[in-house]
């Protein structure tokens, strides 16, 4: 008869006698129960010391396996209670996926603008009505492996918002695409494509401006998106903002042109003073509407573009230097933005051109949802006809910028014959 066959009846008897003690001990530590049983068997002579050691080793091995399984189950339950991927949101533009350790995140945000536009021009060939989606943005942003390393990726899909003959399709292009590295002192290094730091109206998102389109000053002088390297930061609790950047200088998504005579870069700097506290880039006075406070931002921007392909420069392949001054104020329901830009072109072959532009925009909330806006802008050229713009708008905010109606009447005129263009725009914007 085998050893286990001899031990089994005695073991059963011992278990019946020791069952209450076993149950109590098992709740604390299963290995202690088995050790107690073995001690009883050894004391009664049912097993010898060698058999005791053998069974004790088996009991300990089985207890270790059981503890491992319990730890595995507890780990899985912990992950179920606090999953590796956490989500938050609940409102437009706030959908965020985040790892449990906080090192990785991905935020989703989108924007659609739907527009109908009627144009009445002195030149009859420019008249017409157009339905369009001028902007359909989809963006991803978040942190990548560390809290101080971020990224942003944004695409724009649209239909053609212009009246053109023959008709043309819209485009798919890259807007933001950059990596953001943060330093302990609060400064940030941005590598990739984003907006060049020049012009307050241009730096304000097209989804946050008070009129459906930016002014002719912004279109003429401000470069917007370019592949660049930029260092930026704040000081004194955001009372001061500063930016220093170098870009290709050729425009959105474009490489720098090669060759000894055409490989210049765009360089620039911007400084903003917010004497009354933090100031978010925004057209309407949402930041002061409820509180009745006053906020002011005073800024200056400088940039030099060598051998431009024509962007922010009236003449191709010349060096240009631009200086911009900006003042924006919000007070209760009122908002005001003034910008002045001067540009000097240095043409080694022809005459130098000095161009200037200025824009003034004023808005006022009639109540919590209705806003009335007016703008006057002009561009004075050295070597071609000047431009003038007058616009008035009425906005209805369903949910601030997340849902808003914009009605705009815009008149642009060039100082020559058959030059006046009147445009009526109706647009709805949805942010998700």
C-alpha positions, 0 to 999 in steps of 0.5 A: 500500500502506498504512502498516500493510501495509508495517510489518507484515512488518518488525514480525514480523521484529523480534518474532522477534528480540526475543522473549526480551527482550519476554517479560521486559519484558512481565512488568514493564510492557507499555508498555515492551515496545511502546516498545522495539519502536518504538525498533527500528523507528525505528532501522532506518528502517522508520518515521519520527519522526511515525509513531513518535510516533503509534504511541507515543501509541496504545501508551500509550493502550492501556497505560493502558486495560489498567492500568484494567482490571487495577485494576478486577479487583483491586478486585473480587477484594479485595471477594471476599476481604473482602466489604462485608457481614461476618457473625459469630455461632455462638451464641445472640443473637450473629448480627451483620451488619457492613460492612467499614468497621465503620460499619454493623451489624445484630444479630439476637436473639430469645427465645421463652417457652413456658408451662403454668400452673395456677391454684387460687384461693379464687374458683372463677371464677379456676381453670383451666389455660392454655397460652401463649407469654407472650413472643416477642421479636424484636430488631434492634440495631447501629450506624448510620453511625458507631461512636458512633451506635446503635439498637435495635428490639424487638417482642413477639408473644405469646398471652394468658398470663392466664386470662380469660373470654371468651378473648382473643388475644395482642398485638403491641406495641413494646418497645425503639425508640430511637437511642443517641448516644455521646459521647467521655466515655462518656455516652450520649443515648437518644431513643425508647422504652426502660425508664425508669430505676427499679427494678432488677428491672424493668430486668433483662430478663424473660429474665434473671430467676430466676422466671418472672414479676416480683414484685408490687412491680415490677408496682405501682411500676415503669413499665418501657417509655415514650417518653423522653429519657435521658442515662446514663453510668458513671464510674471503670471502671463503679464508678458508674452514673447515669441521668437521664430524662424520659418521657411518663409514660403507659406503653408506646407511649402519648403524653402527654395534652394539656390544662393539667391533664393534660400533666405528664411523668415525670422521674427519676434513678438512681444505682448504686454497684458497689464490687467491680467491674462488675455486669451486670443478671442474676438468677442468680449466673452472674457469680460461680459459677465464680470464687467472687468477690463482687459488690455493687450499691447503688442509689437511684432517684427519680421524679416523675410529674405527672397520671398516667393510673394507671401506677405510681400508685394514683389517676388524674390525681394527682401522685406521687413515688416513691423506690426503694432497691436492693441486689443481691449475688452471691457464688459460687453465691448471689444476693440482691436486695432492693428497697424503694419508697415512693410519695407521691401528692399529690391536690388534691381527695382525701386523699393516699396513701402506699404502700410495697412491698418485695421480697426474693429469694434464689437458690443454685446446687445445681451448675452447672445447677440453681438454687433460688430463693425470693421474698417481696414485699408492697405496703402501700396507704393506701386499699385492701387490702394484697397479699402474695406468696410464691414458690419456683422451681427452674431447670434451665439447659441453656445459661444463659439461652439455654435454661432450664427454670423451675418456679415455685410462686406464692401471692398474697393480698389482705387480704379474703375469697376472695383467695388465688391459687395458681399453678403455672408450668412454662416453657421459654425459648429464645434465638436 
